[in-house]
Amino acid sequence: MPSELIGILILAVLVFFFIVITLVNKKTPVPQSCEHAYHEAQASGCDACAISGGCTIREALDKIKEIGK
């Protein structure tokens, strides 16, 4: 098996694992112990969402608020 094929196969496996881990991470709820830190970040004007293209923390907290009602 040529070394280029092995390299491509290893890269494909790494990309696959990255995609799977990202999808599983999106489904994980925010722990209650992190809510305080989230609120502090919102009060201080967190810019990370603008850099990364979206705030999944905000979506998770919105879901938590809906569940708590």
C-alpha positions in Angstrom: 0.0 0.0 0.0 1.6 3.3 -1.0 2.4 5.7 1.7 0.2 8.5 0.1 -2.8 6.2 0.5 -2.0 5.5 4.1 -1.7 9.2 4.8 -5.0 10.0 3.1 -6.7 7.2 5.0 -5.4 8.5 8.3 -6.5 12.0 7.5 -9.9 10.8 6.5 -10.3 8.9 9.8 -9.3 12.0 11.8 -11.8 14.2 9.9 -14.5 11.6 10.5 -13.8 11.5 14.2 -13.8 15.3 14.4 -17.2 15.5 12.7 -18.7 12.8 15.0 -17.3 14.5 18.1 -18.6 17.9 17.0 -22.1 16.5 16.5 -22.1 14.7 19.8 -20.8 17.9 21.6 -23.7 20.0 20.1 -26.2 17.6 21.7 -24.6 17.8 25.1 -26.5 20.1 27.5 -24.7 22.9 29.4 -23.9 21.8 32.9 -25.7 23.8 35.6 -22.4 24.7 37.2 -21.4 26.6 34.0 -24.5 28.9 33.9 -22.9 31.5 36.2 -19.8 31.7 34.0 -22.0 32.1 30.9 -23.9 35.0 32.5 -20.6 36.7 33.4 -19.4 36.3 29.8 -22.7 37.8 28.5 -22.4 40.8 30.9 -18.8 41.5 29.9 -19.7 41.5 26.2 -18.3 38.2 25.0 -16.9 38.5 21.5 -16.1 34.8 20.9 -19.4 34.3 19.1 -18.6 36.8 16.5 -15.3 35.2 15.9 -16.5 31.6 15.7 -19.6 32.4 13.7 -22.2 31.4 16.3 -22.9 31.0 20.0 -23.9 27.5 20.9 -23.8 28.5 24.6 -26.6 30.9 24.0 -28.7 28.3 22.3 -28.0 25.8 25.1 -29.1 28.3 27.8 -32.2 29.2 25.8 -33.1 25.5 25.9 -32.4 25.3 29.6 -34.7 28.3 30.2 -37.5 26.6 28.2 -37.1 23.4 30.2 -37.2 25.3 33.5 -40.6 27.0 32.6 
